[in-house]
Amino acid sequence: MTTTWASWIGYVVAAWSAAYGAAGVWWALGGGGFPFGTGDPELVAEPDVAFKVSLLGRTTPEVAGPVIAVLGLAGAVVATAMTRVPVRGWLRRLLPAFAWMLATALTVGIQDYRTLIVVAYTPILAIGKVLGVWPDGSGWGDLYLAPRLNLLMCLLAGVGWALLAVAFRRRIAGACGSCGRAGTAERTVVDRWGRRAVWIAVAAPLLYCGTRWAWALGFSLGMDPEAYQEGKEEGLWIAGAALASFGIVGAVLTLGLIQRWGEVFPRWIVGLHGRRVPPMMAVVPAVFVSVLVTSASFMYLRIVLIDGLTAENWALTLPEVFWSVWGAALFVAALAYHRRRRPACAMCGPESGVELPADVCVRPPEKSGSGRRPDR
């Protein structure tokens, strides 16, 4: 029997939730290693901006520990129920609502820009170290701080909760657990907005990229000249330009979601030209980047709402506010690409390699009064 992500994601989420809930108990009882608020060295070093950076910037283990314990242990029960237990009545709405609440909290609510920093600067640091252009005094230990890695882990857990909610919805609706087809071939809003979403996702990061390259080239655009000079002496703007370059590359690659070279490898890719691009090769990175930039954007939105904008600070925070638009558009574009290119389903259709009509994937929906689970 073929195993799909929908059959095991609930167990992974339940295990993580139980482990994190146990950690919450440990922190509530005075154990060490609390990664938020007063246990985060970066936030403790700058208490005046702690809340602007993180909604948990001032929290303590005595307050957050019990909350984490309750949510984690309750999450383990809910994730198991969503995977194994035939549910009925109001539970069909309550359980996915709980799942989406945790998904939102973990991917957006508790996040700040440091998760993006860890992911984006990993290849930049590796290349910089090889070329010998990375500033002295900074390295892997400065990048991979424990609270940062904790935020990355929480973000991945939030993605897991979102996937579990999707799998649960498919199960109770009688849709295929693997491909999600449920007997309708109609075009959706995602399909209609796919092409426009690509162009929005291409344009949204360009303001950020332009300001960072302007700084690297010696222009203090939208920044206090003294602060700009300090950053220049520390080599910050070179690192910022490197991150902006990744943004430009990402914008170009986003075009592949509506171009032929995004479906068939072009001839200049030796050894692969003419072969079809695996859909997940484009979908997974695009969705992951969309979550990363969206999670970071809300921190900058808080900063703008609290501090406002002036001629000497707008370039530091305003471009990043548009990352939420970037993330949303990129997610829609990736989903439209996935729907357009999803192949024949090995679970509910012939293994022909040709996209199936949606009506071949129909399965009877799970009845609310039945104790049976649909066949997997």
VEXDREN-2710 file (C-alpha; in Angstrom, 1 decimal):
% VEXDREN-2710
k/r/px/py/pz
1/MET/0.0/0.0/0.0
2/THR/1.3/3.4/-1.0
3/THR/2.0/5.7/2.0
4/THR/1.5/9.5/1.6
5/TRP/2.3/12.4/3.8
6/ALA/-1.3/12.7/4.8
7/SER/-1.1/9.3/6.6
8/TRP/1.9/10.2/8.8
9/ILE/1.9/14.0/9.3
10/GLY/-0.5/13.7/12.2
11/TYR/1.9/11.4/14.1
12/VAL/4.8/13.7/13.5
13/VAL/2.9/16.7/14.7
14/ALA/1.6/14.8/17.8
15/ALA/5.1/13.7/18.7
16/TRP/6.5/17.2/18.4
17/SER/3.6/18.7/20.4
18/ALA/4.1/16.2/23.2
19/ALA/7.8/16.9/23.3
20/TYR/7.4/20.7/23.3
21/GLY/4.6/20.4/25.9
22/ALA/7.0/18.4/28.1
23/ALA/9.6/21.2/27.6
24/GLY/6.9/23.7/28.7
25/VAL/6.5/21.7/32.0
26/TRP/10.3/21.8/32.4
27/TRP/10.5/25.5/32.0
28/ALA/7.5/26.2/34.2
29/LEU/9.2/24.2/37.0
30/GLY/12.4/26.3/36.7
31/GLY/14.4/24.3/34.2
32/GLY/16.9/26.0/32.0
33/GLY/17.0/26.6/28.3
34/PHE/13.9/28.8/28.0
35/PRO/14.2/30.2/24.4
36/PHE/11.8/33.2/24.5
37/GLY/11.7/36.6/26.1
38/THR/13.9/36.7/29.2
39/GLY/15.7/33.5/28.1
40/ASP/16.7/35.0/24.7
41/PRO/20.1/36.7/24.9
42/GLU/19.5/38.9/21.8
43/LEU/16.3/40.3/23.2
44/VAL/17.7/40.7/26.8
45/ALA/20.6/42.8/25.3
46/GLU/18.1/45.2/23.8
47/PRO/15.1/45.4/26.1
48/ASP/13.7/48.6/24.6
49/VAL/13.1/46.8/21.3
50/ALA/12.3/43.4/22.6
51/PHE/8.5/43.6/22.1
52/LYS/8.9/45.2/18.7
53/VAL/11.0/42.3/17.6
54/SER/8.9/39.5/19.2
55/LEU/5.4/39.3/20.7
56/LEU/7.1/37.1/23.3
57/GLY/10.0/39.6/23.8
58/ARG/9.2/40.2/27.4
59/THR/7.7/36.9/28.5
60/THR/9.1/34.7/31.3
61/PRO/9.2/30.9/31.8
62/GLU/6.9/31.2/34.7
63/VAL/4.2/32.7/32.5
64/ALA/4.9/31.0/29.1
65/GLY/5.9/27.6/30.5
66/PRO/2.4/26.5/31.7
67/VAL/0.8/27.9/28.5
68/ILE/3.3/26.0/26.3
69/ALA/2.7/22.8/28.4
70/VAL/-1.1/23.0/28.1
71/LEU/-1.1/23.8/24.3
72/GLY/1.6/21.2/23.6
73/LEU/0.0/18.3/25.4
74/ALA/-3.5/19.3/24.2
75/GLY/-2.0/19.5/20.7
76/ALA/-0.7/15.9/20.9
77/VAL/-4.2/14.7/21.8
78/VAL/-5.8/16.8/19.0
79/ALA/-3.3/15.7/16.3
80/THR/-3.8/12.0/17.2
81/ALA/-7.6/12.4/17.1
82/MET/-7.4/14.2/13.7
83/THR/-5.4/11.3/12.4
84/ARG/-7.1/8.2/13.8
85/VAL/-10.4/9.0/15.4
86/PRO/-13.7/9.2/13.4
87/VAL/-15.1/12.5/14.5
88/ARG/-18.6/13.9/14.2
89/GLY/-20.7/16.9/14.9
90/TRP/-19.0/20.1/16.2
91/LEU/-15.6/18.4/16.5
92/ARG/-15.3/18.5/12.7
93/ARG/-15.0/22.3/13.0
94/LEU/-13.4/22.6/16.4
95/LEU/-10.4/20.3/15.7
96/PRO/-9.3/22.0/12.5
97/ALA/-9.9/25.4/14.0
98/PHE/-7.4/24.4/16.8
99/ALA/-5.0/23.2/14.2
100/TRP/-5.1/26.4/12.2
101/MET/-4.8/28.5/15.3
102/LEU/-1.5/26.7/16.2
103/ALA/-0.3/26.8/12.6
104/THR/-0.9/30.6/12.6
105/ALA/0.7/31.2/16.0
106/LEU/3.8/29.1/15.2
107/THR/4.4/30.4/11.6
108/VAL/3.5/34.0/12.2
109/GLY/2.5/35.0/15.7
110/ILE/5.7/34.1/17.6
111/GLN/8.1/34.6/14.7
112/ASP/10.5/37.5/13.9
113/TYR/13.1/38.1/11.2
114/ARG/15.7/35.8/12.7
115/THR/14.2/32.6/11.2
116/LEU/14.7/34.1/7.8
117/ILE/18.2/35.2/8.7
118/VAL/19.2/31.7/9.7
119/VAL/17.9/30.2/6.4
120/ALA/19.0/32.9/4.1
121/TYR/22.4/33.5/5.5
122/THR/23.4/29.9/5.7
123/PRO/24.4/29.7/1.9
124/ILE/25.6/33.3/2.0
125/LEU/27.9/32.6/4.9
126/ALA/29.2/29.4/3.3
127/ILE/30.0/31.2/0.1
128/GLY/31.5/34.2/1.9
129/LYS/33.8/31.9/4.0
130/VAL/35.0/30.1/0.9
131/LEU/35.7/33.4/-1.0
132/GLY/37.1/35.1/2.1
133/VAL/34.8/38.1/1.9
134/TRP/32.8/37.5/5.1
135/PRO/33.5/40.1/7.9
136/ASP/35.9/38.9/10.6
137/GLY/34.5/38.0/14.0
138/SER/31.3/36.4/12.8
139/GLY/30.7/32.8/11.9
140/TRP/28.4/29.8/12.3
141/GLY/28.1/30.1/16.1
142/ASP/26.8/33.7/15.7
143/LEU/24.2/32.6/13.1
144/TYR/23.0/29.4/14.8
145/LEU/22.0/30.7/18.2
146/ALA/19.6/28.4/20.2
147/PRO/16.6/30.8/20.2
148/ARG/16.9/31.3/16.5
149/LEU/17.0/27.5/15.9
150/ASN/14.0/27.2/18.2
151/LEU/12.0/29.7/16.1
152/LEU/12.9/27.7/12.9
153/MET/11.8/24.5/14.5
154/CYS/8.5/26.2/15.6
155/LEU/7.9/27.5/12.1
156/LEU/8.3/24.0/10.7
157/ALA/5.9/22.6/13.3
158/GLY/3.4/25.3/12.3
159/VAL/3.7/24.1/8.7
160/GLY/3.1/20.6/10.0
161/TRP/-0.1/21.7/11.7
162/ALA/-1.3/23.4/8.5
163/LEU/-0.7/20.2/6.6
164/LEU/-2.6/18.2/9.2
165/ALA/-5.5/20.5/8.9
166/VAL/-5.5/20.0/5.1
167/ALA/-5.3/16.2/5.5
168/PHE/-8.1/16.2/8.0
169/ARG/-10.3/18.3/5.6
170/ARG/-9.6/15.8/2.8
171/ARG/-10.5/12.9/5.1
172/ILE/-13.9/14.1/6.2
173/ALA/-14.8/15.4/2.7
174/GLY/-14.0/12.1/1.1
175/ALA/-11.3/13.6/-1.1
176/CYS/-8.2/11.7/-2.1
177/GLY/-5.7/11.9/0.8
178/SER/-2.8/12.1/-1.6
179/CYS/-3.8/14.5/-4.4
180/GLY/-6.8/16.2/-2.8
181/ARG/-9.1/15.7/-5.8
182/ALA/-12.7/15.6/-4.7
183/GLY/-14.8/15.3/-7.8
184/THR/-14.8/18.8/-9.3
185/ALA/-12.9/20.1/-12.3
186/GLU/-14.0/23.7/-11.9
187/ARG/-11.3/26.4/-12.0
188/THR/-10.8/28.0/-8.6
189/VAL/-9.8/31.5/-7.5
190/VAL/-6.3/30.1/-7.1
191/ASP/-6.2/29.0/-10.7
192/ARG/-7.6/32.3/-12.0
193/TRP/-5.1/34.4/-9.9
194/GLY/-2.1/32.2/-10.5
195/ARG/-0.5/34.3/-13.3
196/ARG/-1.2/37.6/-11.7
197/ALA/0.2/36.3/-8.4
198/VAL/3.5/35.4/-10.1
199/TRP/3.9/39.0/-11.3
200/ILE/3.1/40.4/-7.9
201/ALA/5.6/38.0/-6.3
202/VAL/8.2/39.1/-8.7
203/ALA/7.6/42.8/-8.1
204/ALA/7.1/42.8/-4.3
205/PRO/10.8/42.2/-3.2
206/LEU/12.3/44.7/-5.6
207/LEU/12.0/47.7/-3.3
208/TYR/13.9/45.8/-0.6
209/CYS/16.6/44.7/-3.1
210/GLY/17.0/48.2/-4.5
211/THR/17.6/49.8/-1.1
212/ARG/20.1/47.2/0.0
213/TRP/22.1/47.5/-3.2
214/ALA/22.0/51.3/-3.0
215/TRP/23.6/51.0/0.5
216/ALA/26.2/48.6/-0.8
217/LEU/27.1/51.0/-3.6
218/GLY/27.6/53.9/-1.2
219/PHE/24.2/55.7/-1.1
220/SER/22.6/56.2/2.3
221/LEU/19.1/56.0/0.8
222/GLY/16.4/56.4/3.4
223/MET/18.8/56.2/6.4
224/ASP/20.6/58.4/8.8
225/PRO/24.1/59.2/7.4
226/GLU/25.9/58.4/10.7
227/ALA/24.1/55.1/11.1
228/TYR/24.8/54.3/7.5
229/GLN/28.6/55.0/8.0
230/GLU/28.7/52.7/11.1
231/GLY/27.1/49.9/9.1
232/LYS/29.4/50.4/6.2
233/GLU/32.5/50.1/8.5
234/GLU/31.1/46.9/9.9
235/GLY/30.4/45.4/6.4
236/LEU/26.7/45.1/7.0
237/TRP/25.7/46.5/3.7
238/ILE/27.7/43.9/1.8
239/ALA/25.9/41.2/3.6
240/GLY/22.6/43.0/2.9
241/ALA/23.4/43.2/-0.8
242/ALA/24.1/39.5/-0.8
243/LEU/20.7/38.8/0.7
244/ALA/19.1/41.2/-1.8
245/SER/20.8/39.2/-4.6
246/PHE/19.1/36.1/-3.4
247/GLY/15.8/38.0/-3.6
248/ILE/16.5/39.0/-7.2
249/VAL/17.4/35.4/-8.1
250/GLY/14.2/34.3/-6.3
251/ALA/12.2/36.8/-8.3
252/VAL/13.6/35.4/-11.6
253/LEU/13.0/31.8/-10.6
254/THR/9.4/32.8/-9.7
255/LEU/8.8/33.5/-13.3
256/GLY/9.4/29.8/-14.0
257/LEU/6.0/29.1/-12.4
258/ILE/4.4/30.5/-15.6
259/GLN/7.2/29.9/-18.1
260/ARG/8.0/26.8/-20.2
261/TRP/11.5/26.5/-18.6
262/GLY/9.6/26.0/-15.3
263/GLU/8.1/22.8/-16.6
264/VAL/10.8/21.5/-18.9
265/PHE/14.5/21.9/-18.1
266/PRO/16.1/24.3/-20.7
267/ARG/18.9/23.2/-23.0
268/TRP/21.7/25.0/-21.1
269/ILE/21.2/22.7/-18.1
270/VAL/23.6/19.9/-19.0
271/GLY/22.3/16.4/-18.5
272/LEU/18.7/17.5/-17.8
273/HIS/17.7/19.5/-20.8
274/GLY/14.4/18.4/-22.3
275/ARG/13.3/16.5/-19.1
276/ARG/10.2/17.6/-17.2
277/VAL/10.8/19.6/-14.0
278/PRO/9.5/17.7/-11.0
279/PRO/6.6/19.9/-9.7
280/MET/7.7/19.6/-6.1
281/MET/11.1/20.9/-7.0
282/ALA/9.4/24.3/-7.6
283/VAL/6.5/24.1/-5.2
284/VAL/8.3/23.1/-2.0
285/PRO/10.9/25.9/-2.1
286/ALA/8.3/28.5/-3.2
287/VAL/5.9/27.6/-0.3
288/PHE/8.8/27.5/2.2
289/VAL/10.0/31.0/1.1
290/SER/6.5/32.3/1.2
291/VAL/6.1/31.3/4.8
292/LEU/9.5/32.6/5.8
293/VAL/9.1/36.1/4.3
294/THR/5.5/36.4/5.6
295/SER/6.6/35.5/9.2
296/ALA/9.3/38.1/9.1
297/SER/7.1/40.8/7.6
298/PHE/4.8/41.1/10.6
299/MET/7.8/42.1/12.9
300/TYR/8.5/45.0/10.6
301/LEU/4.9/45.9/10.5
302/ARG/4.9/46.2/14.3
303/ILE/8.0/48.4/14.1
304/VAL/6.4/50.7/11.6
305/LEU/3.2/51.0/13.6
306/ILE/5.0/51.7/16.8
307/ASP/7.9/53.9/15.6
308/GLY/6.4/55.4/12.4
309/LEU/8.3/56.4/9.3
310/THR/10.7/59.3/8.7
311/ALA/13.0/60.3/5.9
312/GLU/15.9/58.8/7.8
313/ASN/14.5/55.4/8.7
314/TRP/11.9/54.4/6.1
315/ALA/14.3/52.2/4.1
316/LEU/15.1/50.1/7.2
317/THR/11.6/48.8/7.7
318/LEU/9.1/49.8/5.0
319/PRO/10.4/47.5/2.2
320/GLU/10.0/44.5/4.5
321/VAL/6.4/45.3/5.3
322/PHE/5.6/44.4/1.7
323/TRP/7.0/40.9/2.3
324/SER/3.6/39.9/3.5
325/VAL/2.3/40.7/0.0
326/TRP/5.3/38.8/-1.5
327/GLY/4.6/35.8/0.7
328/ALA/0.9/35.6/-0.1
329/ALA/1.4/36.1/-3.8
330/LEU/4.2/33.5/-3.9
331/PHE/2.0/31.0/-2.1
332/VAL/-0.9/31.5/-4.5
333/ALA/1.4/31.2/-7.5
334/ALA/3.0/28.0/-6.2
335/LEU/-0.4/26.5/-5.4
336/ALA/-1.7/27.4/-8.9
337/TYR/1.5/25.8/-10.5
338/HIS/0.9/22.7/-8.4
339/ARG/-2.7/22.4/-9.4
340/ARG/-1.8/22.8/-13.0
341/ARG/1.0/20.3/-13.0
342/ARG/-0.1/17.6/-10.6
343/PRO/0.2/14.3/-12.3
344/ALA/-1.9/11.1/-12.2
345/CYS/-2.5/10.0/-8.6
346/ALA/-1.1/6.6/-7.6
347/MET/-3.7/6.4/-4.8
348/CYS/-7.0/7.1/-6.7
349/GLY/-6.2/7.0/-10.4
350/PRO/-4.3/5.1/-13.1
351/GLU/-0.5/5.5/-13.1
352/SER/-0.5/6.9/-16.6
353/GLY/1.6/10.0/-16.0
354/VAL/-1.2/12.1/-17.5
355/GLU/-3.1/14.6/-15.3
356/LEU/-6.4/13.0/-14.4
357/PRO/-9.8/14.6/-14.6
358/ALA/-10.9/15.4/-11.1
359/ASP/-14.0/13.1/-11.2
360/VAL/-11.9/9.9/-11.2
361/CYS/-10.8/10.7/-7.7
362/VAL/-14.1/10.7/-6.0
363/ARG/-14.5/8.7/-2.9
364/PRO/-17.6/8.6/-0.6
365/PRO/-17.3/11.1/2.2
366/GLU/-16.9/9.9/5.7
367/LYS/-20.3/9.9/7.4
368/SER/-20.6/11.7/10.6
369/GLY/-22.5/9.0/12.3
370/SER/-20.3/6.2/11.1
371/GLY/-17.6/4.6/13.2
372/ARG/-15.7/3.6/10.1
373/ARG/-12.8/5.5/8.7
374/PRO/-12.6/5.7/4.9
375/ASP/-10.2/3.3/3.2
376/ARG/-6.7/4.7/2.8
END
